[in-house]
Amino acid sequence: MQPLLASDPNRVGDYRLLARLGRGAMGGVYLGRSRGGRVVAVKVIRPDLAEDPEFRERFRREAVAASSVGGFWTAAVVHSDPDAEQPWLATEYVPGPNLHQAVSDHGPLPEATVRSLAAGLAEALIAIHRADLVHRDLKPANVLLGPDGPRVIDFGISRAMTGNALTATGMFLGTPGFFSPEQTLGDEVGPPSDVFSLGAVLVFAATGRGPFGEESTATLLYRVAHTDPDLSDVPDGLRPLLAACLAKDPAARPTPSQMLDEIGESSPHGDQWLPPVITDVIAQHATQLQTASAQHPDTPPPQPTAQPKSATRTYTQAGPAPAPQAPVAPVPAAPPAPVAPARNAAEPQRGKIVPAQPRATSHQPQVRRDNPGPTFTTAGRFRALLSALVVVLIMIAADRLAGHGLGSSNKLMIFQLGMLLLGLSAAWSVARALLPSLRLKVNSDGLLISRLGMHREIPWSQVQRVGVVGSGKRASVAVWFTDGAAQRSSLWHRMRPHHGGARIFPVGTTGGWMTRRQEIRRLRTALQQYAPGRYDTRML
């Protein structure tokens, strides 16, 4: 939960926004409060998506379909407005972390907790499928851990099973490593696909990793479709059920109802279904909610007739003064009265809503490391070691061949100088082979660069433009910073200037020719997804 930024709206529909909850591929998510005091999560769609008529129509249908989903373990949709300038959707707010955050921060969950989680999520899928929906993107980040049980959220890419006309042929939707083989291969997707994703989510909850590892997107796509899941660390009591959920054949997977029969009476009861450390995190979320509500007391929304009346009076009267005195002395003082004080009065009020937190990057990270997103790693250590070996062999051969043919001191000096240069080249290659790889992570918060336990954070708020420049081995990620936000090079991470920006990551060194092309393509997809409006597609 973060304070609102100056660019964030203060109100959406009848909901006053209190804080930022996060940002996804479709837009920003905010903590909102209704006029009656109900707290909700409001998802506001990105402006570029809102301009797409096809997306707006798809959003309209999904909002109506999602509103029909009931059940105990889904975050209910309470309101939506597909016709707004930026369409939005309000759902029930769950004061707790998502499953990805909880497991990343505190480790795998106990078997009893995973059983309770499985029971709750199976009931959630029953409610979703009863509404003729397929979730299509069930993953740890879309499962919230509430004080009384889990909640399934984000029907942003779900499709009504009876309305597939809006789904492009051959397009797969979901998260690699958690979606089903039929999504990977472009086959028909139905309720068994959600069961496969549920099995992958439960493996993550029980082991701290997905059933197909954490490799590149292409590797995960292949493993999901063609290899068996790794269930070696799954508790014995859960392994048969999860193996059945992860069957390649959709017909061989159990239904959510059959999963409940297998799990037994394990639904979450009360506030003791989670480990104490995660229960404490939920209590912290509740405290943050109370703090946000206290900082933003309820105020009546702007009345639709108030503004036109005041606007009319500015032309006929001298501001808010009483009617008998309006035509006399206050007339020359009318212009400065509404303009300058209004601007000064807005700034302190905005300061309360948006404290100067973005500048305190050294105290609180702005790019969360546990936020999901693709990771890219430089390679070439083996080639550097091979280069050092070749140089050493050349030095040995040169010493043996030229050792008896050096008569004069000048030739001996030139030979020794050449050997010195070759030795320096070999030492440099060895140093490159021993130096740990540079890693780049792209997520909804920004860019995170790390090496040797040191990290450089580049939040999207500091980025004016980003893209992939160069080609081949010289391809790099280049960033143009906003005014006053430029960062400097360091010993562990060099930033090379590039036409007013800076090259921050050599994506061209992530592997051989095929791997390099794949990683560049994957990086461009990640920037397009996580940096909308900042990613420059013209850079090649």
C-alpha positions, 0 to 999 in steps of 0.5 A: 500500500503506497501513497497516491502520486500527483498523477493518480486520480482522487476519485473514481465514480462514487469511490474516493481513492485512498492509496495505491495497491499496485499496478498490472498489465491492464492498469493501476489498482487503488484502495477506495472507499464508497460514500457509505464507508465500504472499502474496495479495490478499484482497478482503473484501465490504462488510457491506451487500452481505453481508446481501443473499442474492441478492448472496451467491449471485451471489458464490458462483457467481462465486467458483467460476467464477473459480477455474476460470480458468487461463492465464498472464496472469490473477491466479489465485483461490486461496481463497474463503469465500462463507459467511463473515460477510463473504464474501472472495476471495483471489487471486494478488498481483502486485507492481506498479501497475495500468495506470491508475496507470502511464500516469497517472504516467508517460505513454503506453507505447511501441509495443513495450510495448503490443504485449506488453501486447496479447498478454498480455491476449489470452491472458488473455481466451482463458483467461477465455472458455475457462471460459465467462466474460465479464469485463464490466469489463476496464479499465486499473484491472483490469490489473496490470503485473507484473515478468514480464507483465500480469495481469487481475484482478477478476472481481467483476461477471463472469457465467457465460455459461450462468447469466444468471438473476442478471443483471437485465433492462436492467442494464448492468455495467462502466465507461463509456468501456471497455465495449462498445456492446452493454453500453450498449444492453442487448443480449446480452453475449458474448466480443466485448464483452471484445474491445471493452474490450481495444481501449479499454484498449490505446488508453489504454495507447498514448495516455494517454486512452480512445478516446471521451474523458473526458466525462460518463457520458451523453456516453460512453454516447452516443459508445460506441454511436454515434460512431467512436473517436478513434485519431489518436494511436495508433501506425500499426502498432497502429491497424488492429488496435485499430480492428477491436477497437472495431467497433460490430458484435460479429461484425466484431471479431477473436477473441483468437486472431486478435489473437495471429495479428496481433500475432505473437510479442510476449508479455512476456519477462523483466523488460525488457518495461516502460520502466525507470521503471515497472520501478523502480515494481515494484521499489518495490512489492517493497520495500514487500512485504518491509517489510510482511512484516518488520513483521508476522512470522509468528505462529501463528493462534489455536487453536480450543481455546485460548480455551475452555480459558482461559475455563473457567479464569477461572471455576475457577482464579485466572488462569495461576498454577500449580495448587497456588497458584491457590485461595490468594493470587492469587484477589483479584488475578485480575480486574485481571490479565487485564483491564487488562494485556490492554488495555494490551498490545494498544495498543502492538501495534496501534500498530505495525500502524497508525502515526499516518499519517491525521493527516499529511495535509499531508505525504502525500495521503490522496485520490490524484488518479490514482485513477479516479472521476467529475469534476464542474465548475462552469459559468456563466462564459459567463452571467457574462460576458453579465451583465457585458455587459448591465450595461455596455450599461445604463450606456451607455444611462443615461448618454446618456439621463440626461446632459442631464436632471440639473439639481440636484446631488442628482440628479447624486449619485444618478445617479453612485451608481447608475452606481457600483453598476452598475459594481461589478456589472459588475466582479463578473460579469467576475471570476466569468467569469475565475475558473477553475471549481471541480472535484470528484472522487469516488473510492474514497479520498474527495473531492478539490476543486481550483481554480487548482492548489490542492487540498482533500482530504476522505478518507472516514475523516474523513466521517461523512455525505455527501449532496446537499442543496437543489434546482435551482441551490441543490443542493450536496454537503454533508459532516458530518465526524467529530469533530476532522476538520472543515476550514475555508474558504479564499479559493479554496474557501468552505465554507458551514455547513449544519445541523451540516455544510458545503456543499463543492461547488455541484453546482447550478451545473454547467450548465443545467437539463438538464445540472444534473439529469444531473450531480446524478443522476451525483453521487448514483450516484458517492456511492452507489458510492464512499461506502457507509455514509456516503451519506445517500439521505434528503437531497433 
